[in-house]
Amino acid sequence: MELKVKGSKQYRMKVVPHKPFSGVFATVGVTLLVLATAAGSYFTGQYQLRKSLDEKTVQHTKVLEHLAALKGENETLRMRATTAEQSLAIGDKASEAVRAELVQKENQIAELKQEISFYRGVMAPADGGEGVSIGRFILSQTADARMYQYKLQVQQSAARRNVVRGSATVTVVGREDGQVKRYPLKALSEQVENESIALRFKYFQNIEGELRLPEGFVPEGVELLLKSTGRKGFNIEQRYGWLVQKS
């Protein structure tokens, strides 16, 4: 409905329906949309997080299982190594026992040979050299690892009655710093004053004492040299391995 008033400026007026709740609904709708979007993002994030955690859990479980398997293999290998070490130790002990027994037997054989040689030399004349021979040479271990007792016996056949005069030279041969080294008995024994030991006997003569090996010296054998000072001279050379008897 329009009203017209004569003589004044006229304005057009329009009647608009009053809707008091339309703004509220719009605000609520926007709010719900925001909340729905936020909720969707939250649940999506939770799902992704849970999925990632599940994958990590599966990977962690696999790693633990692999670690357990490796520990089991390691324990098996450790037990095998222990068994092998024990077997090796037993084998070493057995080998050492066999070596010790062989050394003992060799010493016994060497001692018996020297006994036989001694009695044979005394009872039966030797060819030439006035019947002089080396009866025996014995090395014995002492409580000191570097100290040894030695005993040399020189003899003449019982068929001969002449007094033997001469000299004996004893040289210990071995290695020192990887090089061959020879020590005269004089350098190792306080009982020996000269490099040559005087011989004077009718049947036999014993030469004995103690010798000390230098540090770092590894003995390998002993060289013996017997020389006569008479007209019918003898020159006897003999080498013995380093066989030591336990005292």
BELHU-V178747 format. One record per residue. N is the residue number from 1. RES is the residue in one small letter. PSI is psi in degrees with one decimal (NA if undefined). OMEGA is omega in degrees with one decimal (none if undefined). D_FIRST is the distance of its C-alpha to the first C-alpha in Angstrom with 1 decimal. Layout:
n:N res:RES psi:PSI omega:OMEGA d_first:D_FIRST
n:N res:RES psi:PSI omega:OMEGA d_first:D_FIRST
This chain:
n:1 res:m psi:129.8 omega:-178.8 d_first:0.0
n:2 res:e psi:139.0 omega:178.8 d_first:3.8
n:3 res:l psi:133.3 omega:178.9 d_first:6.8
n:4 res:k psi:124.7 omega:179.5 d_first:10.0
n:5 res:v psi:123.8 omega:-175.4 d_first:13.3
n:6 res:k psi:137.5 omega:175.0 d_first:16.3
n:7 res:g psi:2.3 omega:178.7 d_first:19.3
n:8 res:s psi:165.3 omega:178.9 d_first:18.0
n:9 res:k psi:137.0 omega:-175.4 d_first:17.0
n:10 res:q psi:138.3 omega:176.1 d_first:13.4
n:11 res:y psi:140.6 omega:178.4 d_first:12.1
n:12 res:r psi:131.0 omega:-179.1 d_first:9.6
n:13 res:m psi:141.7 omega:-179.6 d_first:8.3
n:14 res:k psi:136.6 omega:-179.1 d_first:8.3
n:15 res:v psi:121.9 omega:179.4 d_first:8.8
n:16 res:v psi:137.0 omega:-179.8 d_first:12.5
n:17 res:p psi:140.2 omega:180.0 d_first:14.7
n:18 res:h psi:120.0 omega:179.4 d_first:17.6
n:19 res:k psi:89.0 omega:-174.3 d_first:21.1
n:20 res:p psi:-20.4 omega:-173.0 d_first:23.8
n:21 res:f psi:-2.7 omega:-176.7 d_first:26.8
n:22 res:s psi:-41.7 omega:179.2 d_first:26.1
n:23 res:g psi:-37.8 omega:179.6 d_first:28.1
n:24 res:v psi:-44.4 omega:-179.1 d_first:30.8
n:25 res:f psi:-38.7 omega:179.5 d_first:31.3
n:26 res:a psi:-43.1 omega:179.4 d_first:31.6
n:27 res:t psi:-44.7 omega:179.4 d_first:34.1
n:28 res:v psi:-41.8 omega:179.8 d_first:36.1
n:29 res:g psi:-44.2 omega:178.5 d_first:36.1
n:30 res:v psi:-41.8 omega:-179.9 d_first:37.5
n:31 res:t psi:-45.5 omega:179.5 d_first:40.0
n:32 res:l psi:-39.2 omega:179.0 d_first:41.1
n:33 res:l psi:-43.1 omega:178.3 d_first:41.5
n:34 res:v psi:-44.1 omega:179.9 d_first:43.6
n:35 res:l psi:-40.9 omega:179.8 d_first:45.6
n:36 res:a psi:-42.2 omega:178.2 d_first:46.2
n:37 res:t psi:-44.2 omega:179.7 d_first:47.3
n:38 res:a psi:-42.7 omega:179.6 d_first:49.6
n:39 res:a psi:-42.4 omega:178.6 d_first:51.0
n:40 res:g psi:-43.6 omega:178.7 d_first:51.7
n:41 res:s psi:-41.1 omega:-179.1 d_first:53.4
n:42 res:y psi:-51.5 omega:-177.4 d_first:55.4
n:43 res:f psi:-35.3 omega:175.8 d_first:56.6
n:44 res:t psi:-44.5 omega:177.8 d_first:57.4
n:45 res:g psi:-41.8 omega:178.1 d_first:59.4
n:46 res:q psi:-41.1 omega:-179.6 d_first:61.1
n:47 res:y psi:-45.5 omega:179.1 d_first:62.0
n:48 res:q psi:-41.1 omega:178.7 d_first:63.4
n:49 res:l psi:-45.6 omega:179.5 d_first:65.3
n:50 res:r psi:-40.0 omega:178.9 d_first:66.7
n:51 res:k psi:-43.8 omega:178.5 d_first:67.7
n:52 res:s psi:-42.2 omega:178.1 d_first:69.4
n:53 res:l psi:-39.3 omega:177.9 d_first:71.1
n:54 res:d psi:-42.1 omega:178.6 d_first:72.3
n:55 res:e psi:-42.5 omega:178.2 d_first:73.7
n:56 res:k psi:-39.6 omega:179.4 d_first:75.4
n:57 res:t psi:-42.7 omega:178.4 d_first:76.8
n:58 res:v psi:-44.4 omega:178.7 d_first:78.2
n:59 res:q psi:-42.6 omega:179.7 d_first:79.7
n:60 res:h psi:-41.0 omega:178.4 d_first:81.1
n:61 res:t psi:-42.2 omega:178.3 d_first:82.6
n:62 res:k psi:-40.6 omega:179.0 d_first:84.2
n:63 res:v psi:-42.6 omega:179.2 d_first:85.6
n:64 res:l psi:-41.6 omega:178.4 d_first:87.0
n:65 res:e psi:-41.6 omega:178.9 d_first:88.6
n:66 res:h psi:-40.2 omega:178.7 d_first:90.1
n:67 res:l psi:-42.5 omega:178.1 d_first:91.3
n:68 res:a psi:-40.2 omega:178.7 d_first:92.9
n:69 res:a psi:-41.9 omega:179.1 d_first:94.6
n:70 res:l psi:-39.3 omega:177.5 d_first:95.9
n:71 res:k psi:-40.7 omega:177.9 d_first:97.2
n:72 res:g psi:-44.2 omega:177.8 d_first:99.0
n:73 res:e psi:-40.3 omega:179.4 d_first:100.5
n:74 res:n psi:-41.3 omega:178.7 d_first:101.5
n:75 res:e psi:-39.7 omega:177.9 d_first:103.2
n:76 res:t psi:-45.1 omega:179.0 d_first:105.0
n:77 res:l psi:-39.2 omega:179.0 d_first:106.2
n:78 res:r psi:-41.8 omega:178.9 d_first:107.2
n:79 res:m psi:-39.9 omega:177.3 d_first:109.3
n:80 res:r psi:-42.4 omega:179.5 d_first:110.9
n:81 res:a psi:-42.3 omega:178.6 d_first:111.7
n:82 res:t psi:-44.0 omega:178.9 d_first:113.2
n:83 res:t psi:-42.7 omega:179.1 d_first:115.2
n:84 res:a psi:-41.6 omega:179.1 d_first:116.4
n:85 res:e psi:-41.3 omega:178.6 d_first:117.4
n:86 res:q psi:-42.2 omega:178.5 d_first:119.3
n:87 res:s psi:-40.9 omega:179.2 d_first:121.0
n:88 res:l psi:-41.2 omega:179.2 d_first:121.9
n:89 res:a psi:-42.0 omega:178.3 d_first:123.1
n:90 res:i psi:-42.3 omega:178.1 d_first:125.3
n:91 res:g psi:-40.7 omega:178.4 d_first:126.5
n:92 res:d psi:-42.5 omega:179.4 d_first:127.3
n:93 res:k psi:-42.5 omega:179.1 d_first:129.2
n:94 res:a psi:-43.3 omega:178.9 d_first:131.1
n:95 res:s psi:-41.4 omega:178.8 d_first:131.9
n:96 res:e psi:-40.6 omega:178.3 d_first:133.0
n:97 res:a psi:-41.3 omega:178.8 d_first:135.2
n:98 res:v psi:-43.5 omega:178.6 d_first:136.8
n:99 res:r psi:-43.8 omega:179.7 d_first:137.3
n:100 res:a psi:-40.3 omega:179.2 d_first:138.9
n:101 res:e psi:-40.4 omega:178.1 d_first:141.1
n:102 res:l psi:-43.1 omega:178.3 d_first:142.2
n:103 res:v psi:-42.1 omega:179.0 d_first:143.0
n:104 res:q psi:-43.6 omega:178.6 d_first:145.1
n:105 res:k psi:-41.3 omega:178.7 d_first:146.9
n:106 res:e psi:-40.0 omega:177.5 d_first:147.6
n:107 res:n psi:-41.7 omega:179.4 d_first:149.0
n:108 res:q psi:-42.7 omega:179.1 d_first:151.2
n:109 res:i psi:-44.6 omega:179.6 d_first:152.4
n:110 res:a psi:-40.2 omega:179.6 d_first:153.1
n:111 res:e psi:-42.1 omega:178.4 d_first:155.0
n:112 res:l psi:-40.9 omega:177.8 d_first:157.1
n:113 res:k psi:-39.7 omega:179.2 d_first:157.8
n:114 res:q psi:-37.3 omega:176.3 d_first:159.0
n:115 res:e psi:-46.4 omega:179.7 d_first:161.2
n:116 res:i psi:-43.1 omega:179.6 d_first:162.7
n:117 res:s psi:-39.2 omega:-179.8 d_first:163.2
n:118 res:f psi:-52.7 omega:-177.7 d_first:164.9
n:119 res:y psi:-35.5 omega:177.2 d_first:167.4
n:120 res:r psi:-42.3 omega:-179.5 d_first:168.0
n:121 res:g psi:-33.8 omega:179.8 d_first:168.7
n:122 res:v psi:-42.1 omega:-173.1 d_first:171.1
n:123 res:m psi:-31.2 omega:-176.2 d_first:173.0
n:124 res:a psi:133.7 omega:179.2 d_first:173.1
n:125 res:p psi:144.9 omega:176.6 d_first:174.1
n:126 res:a psi:161.6 omega:179.4 d_first:171.5
n:127 res:d psi:112.0 omega:176.2 d_first:172.4
n:128 res:g psi:-176.1 omega:175.0 d_first:173.5
n:129 res:g psi:26.6 omega:178.2 d_first:172.0
n:130 res:e psi:18.0 omega:177.9 d_first:174.6
n:131 res:g psi:19.6 omega:-179.3 d_first:172.5
n:132 res:v psi:139.3 omega:178.0 d_first:169.8
n:133 res:s psi:167.2 omega:175.8 d_first:166.2
n:134 res:i psi:116.8 omega:-179.1 d_first:163.0
n:135 res:g psi:-49.2 omega:179.9 d_first:163.1
n:136 res:r psi:155.6 omega:171.4 d_first:159.6
n:137 res:f psi:120.7 omega:-172.7 d_first:156.6
n:138 res:i psi:135.7 omega:171.8 d_first:154.1
n:139 res:l psi:135.6 omega:-179.7 d_first:150.9
n:140 res:s psi:139.9 omega:179.3 d_first:149.5
n:141 res:q psi:144.8 omega:174.7 d_first:146.1
n:142 res:t psi:-177.2 omega:178.4 d_first:146.0
n:143 res:a psi:-28.0 omega:176.9 d_first:143.4
n:144 res:d psi:125.5 omega:-175.3 d_first:142.4
n:145 res:a psi:-22.9 omega:-179.1 d_first:140.4
n:146 res:r psi:-2.0 omega:-176.0 d_first:142.1
n:147 res:m psi:135.8 omega:-179.6 d_first:145.6
n:148 res:y psi:149.8 omega:171.7 d_first:148.0
n:149 res:q psi:140.0 omega:179.1 d_first:151.6
n:150 res:y psi:152.2 omega:177.0 d_first:153.9
n:151 res:k psi:118.5 omega:178.0 d_first:157.3
n:152 res:l psi:130.9 omega:178.1 d_first:159.5
n:153 res:q psi:121.1 omega:177.4 d_first:162.8
n:154 res:v psi:138.3 omega:-171.9 d_first:165.4
n:155 res:q psi:163.8 omega:174.1 d_first:168.4
n:156 res:q psi:146.3 omega:179.6 d_first:171.7
n:157 res:s psi:142.3 omega:-179.8 d_first:173.4
n:158 res:a psi:-19.7 omega:179.7 d_first:175.9
n:159 res:a psi:-16.7 omega:-178.4 d_first:178.5
n:160 res:r psi:148.7 omega:-176.4 d_first:178.6
n:161 res:r psi:2.8 omega:-178.6 d_first:180.2
n:162 res:n psi:150.0 omega:174.7 d_first:179.5
n:163 res:v psi:126.5 omega:-179.3 d_first:177.3
n:164 res:v psi:131.3 omega:175.8 d_first:174.1
n:165 res:r psi:136.0 omega:-179.9 d_first:173.0
n:166 res:g psi:-153.5 omega:-179.2 d_first:169.8
n:167 res:s psi:154.1 omega:177.5 d_first:166.2
n:168 res:a psi:134.6 omega:178.0 d_first:162.8
n:169 res:t psi:128.0 omega:-179.1 d_first:159.5
n:170 res:v psi:126.3 omega:-179.5 d_first:156.2
n:171 res:t psi:126.8 omega:177.1 d_first:153.0
n:172 res:v psi:125.7 omega:-176.0 d_first:149.5
n:173 res:v psi:139.3 omega:178.4 d_first:147.2
n:174 res:g psi:-154.0 omega:-179.2 d_first:143.4
n:175 res:r psi:143.4 omega:178.8 d_first:140.3
n:176 res:e psi:121.2 omega:-176.1 d_first:138.7
n:177 res:d psi:36.4 omega:177.1 d_first:135.4
n:178 res:g psi:-0.6 omega:-178.5 d_first:135.6
n:179 res:q psi:148.8 omega:176.1 d_first:139.1
n:180 res:v psi:133.3 omega:-177.5 d_first:142.5
n:181 res:k psi:138.0 omega:178.1 d_first:144.4
n:182 res:r psi:129.9 omega:177.5 d_first:148.0
n:183 res:y psi:122.8 omega:171.4 d_first:149.2
n:184 res:p psi:154.0 omega:-177.2 d_first:152.9
n:185 res:l psi:-30.3 omega:179.3 d_first:153.8
n:186 res:k psi:-33.7 omega:-178.2 d_first:155.0
n:187 res:a psi:-11.8 omega:-175.5 d_first:151.4
n:188 res:l psi:-18.5 omega:-174.7 d_first:150.0
n:189 res:s psi:133.2 omega:178.7 d_first:152.8
n:190 res:e psi:-18.8 omega:-179.0 d_first:154.4
n:191 res:q psi:-14.3 omega:-176.3 d_first:157.6
n:192 res:v psi:124.4 omega:-177.2 d_first:158.3
n:193 res:e psi:-26.4 omega:-178.1 d_first:159.8
n:194 res:n psi:159.4 omega:179.1 d_first:160.6
n:195 res:e psi:-28.8 omega:177.2 d_first:158.8
n:196 res:s psi:131.8 omega:179.9 d_first:162.0
n:197 res:i psi:129.2 omega:-176.5 d_first:163.3
n:198 res:a psi:138.7 omega:176.0 d_first:167.0
n:199 res:l psi:134.3 omega:174.0 d_first:168.6
n:200 res:r psi:106.7 omega:-178.0 d_first:172.0
n:201 res:f psi:163.7 omega:177.2 d_first:172.8
n:202 res:k psi:-38.9 omega:179.8 d_first:175.3
n:203 res:y psi:-53.7 omega:177.2 d_first:173.2
n:204 res:f psi:163.4 omega:178.3 d_first:169.6
n:205 res:q psi:133.9 omega:177.3 d_first:167.5
n:206 res:n psi:133.2 omega:175.1 d_first:164.2
n:207 res:i psi:117.0 omega:-176.0 d_first:161.7
n:208 res:e psi:158.9 omega:-179.4 d_first:158.7
n:209 res:g psi:-158.5 omega:-179.9 d_first:156.2
n:210 res:e psi:148.9 omega:175.8 d_first:152.5
n:211 res:l psi:146.8 omega:179.8 d_first:150.2
n:212 res:r psi:129.0 omega:179.7 d_first:146.7
n:213 res:l psi:141.5 omega:177.1 d_first:144.2
n:214 res:p psi:154.5 omega:176.3 d_first:142.1
n:215 res:e psi:136.1 omega:179.3 d_first:138.4
n:216 res:g psi:-6.0 omega:179.9 d_first:136.6
n:217 res:f psi:129.1 omega:179.5 d_first:139.7
n:218 res:v psi:109.9 omega:-176.6 d_first:139.5
n:219 res:p psi:146.3 omega:177.2 d_first:143.0
n:220 res:e psi:-24.6 omega:-179.6 d_first:143.9
n:221 res:g psi:-178.8 omega:-179.5 d_first:147.7
n:222 res:v psi:132.3 omega:176.4 d_first:151.1
n:223 res:e psi:129.0 omega:179.3 d_first:153.8
n:224 res:l psi:137.3 omega:178.2 d_first:157.5
n:225 res:l psi:120.3 omega:177.1 d_first:160.4
n:226 res:l psi:130.1 omega:179.4 d_first:164.0
n:227 res:k psi:143.9 omega:178.7 d_first:166.8
n:228 res:s psi:151.5 omega:174.5 d_first:170.5
n:229 res:t psi:1.2 omega:-179.8 d_first:172.8
n:230 res:g psi:175.9 omega:-179.4 d_first:175.9
n:231 res:r psi:-42.6 omega:175.1 d_first:177.8
n:232 res:k psi:74.1 omega:-171.5 d_first:176.6
n:233 res:g psi:160.8 omega:173.7 d_first:173.0
n:234 res:f psi:149.4 omega:178.5 d_first:169.9
n:235 res:n psi:101.6 omega:-173.6 d_first:166.4
n:236 res:i psi:125.2 omega:176.0 d_first:163.8
n:237 res:e psi:136.4 omega:-180.0 d_first:160.1
n:238 res:q psi:140.1 omega:176.2 d_first:157.6
n:239 res:r psi:136.2 omega:178.2 d_first:153.8
n:240 res:y psi:144.4 omega:171.7 d_first:151.9
n:241 res:g psi:164.7 omega:-178.6 d_first:148.2
n:242 res:w psi:78.4 omega:178.0 d_first:146.5
n:243 res:l psi:119.8 omega:-173.1 d_first:147.1
n:244 res:v psi:131.3 omega:173.9 d_first:146.8
n:245 res:q psi:142.5 omega:176.7 d_first:148.1
n:246 res:k psi:126.3 omega:-178.5 d_first:146.2
n:247 res:s psi:NA omega:none d_first:148.6
